[in-house]
Amino acid sequence: MKKLIFDIDGGKIVTVISNNMAVDFEGGFMTRMSDNMAMDMQSGDIYNISSWSNDDDE
């Protein structure tokens, strides 16, 4: 099962596809900057997100 995170600023659910990449349901990619911050790959905007831990056990 893929991990889901919540984009607090954008109000969207985002699916984690690797340790550092995620995609929203509209096809927009995000890259992880920290456990609670991600950057939109197209616009360069920074978003606050729910916890995106880097644990390989999940």
C-alpha positions in Angstrom: 0.0 0.0 0.0 1.3 3.5 -0.9 1.6 6.0 1.9 -0.7 9.1 1.6 0.2 12.5 3.0 -1.9 15.6 3.2 -0.9 18.9 1.6 -2.0 21.3 4.2 -1.5 24.4 2.2 -3.0 23.0 -1.0 -5.8 21.0 0.6 -4.9 17.8 -1.4 -4.1 14.2 -0.7 -0.7 13.2 -2.1 0.6 9.7 -2.8 4.2 9.0 -1.9 5.9 7.1 -4.8 9.5 7.0 -3.5 11.5 8.2 -0.5 11.7 11.7 -2.0 8.9 12.0 -4.6 5.1 12.2 -4.4 2.3 12.8 -6.9 -1.2 14.3 -6.4 -4.3 13.0 -8.0 -4.0 15.6 -10.7 -0.6 14.3 -11.8 1.5 17.1 -10.1 4.8 16.0 -8.7 6.3 17.1 -5.4 9.7 16.5 -3.9 10.4 16.1 -0.2 12.4 18.8 1.5 11.9 17.7 5.1 9.4 15.7 7.1 6.8 18.5 7.0 7.7 20.4 3.8 7.6 19.6 0.1 8.2 21.6 -3.1 5.9 21.5 -6.2 8.1 20.4 -9.1 6.3 22.5 -11.7 5.8 25.8 -9.9 8.6 25.7 -7.3 6.1 26.5 -4.5 6.8 25.2 -1.0 4.0 23.5 0.9 3.4 22.4 4.5 2.5 18.7 4.6 1.5 16.1 7.1 4.5 14.0 8.3 6.5 12.4 5.4 9.0 10.3 7.3 11.9 8.7 5.5 11.4 5.3 7.2 12.0 2.3 4.9 10.0 0.1 7.2 6.6 1.6 6.2 
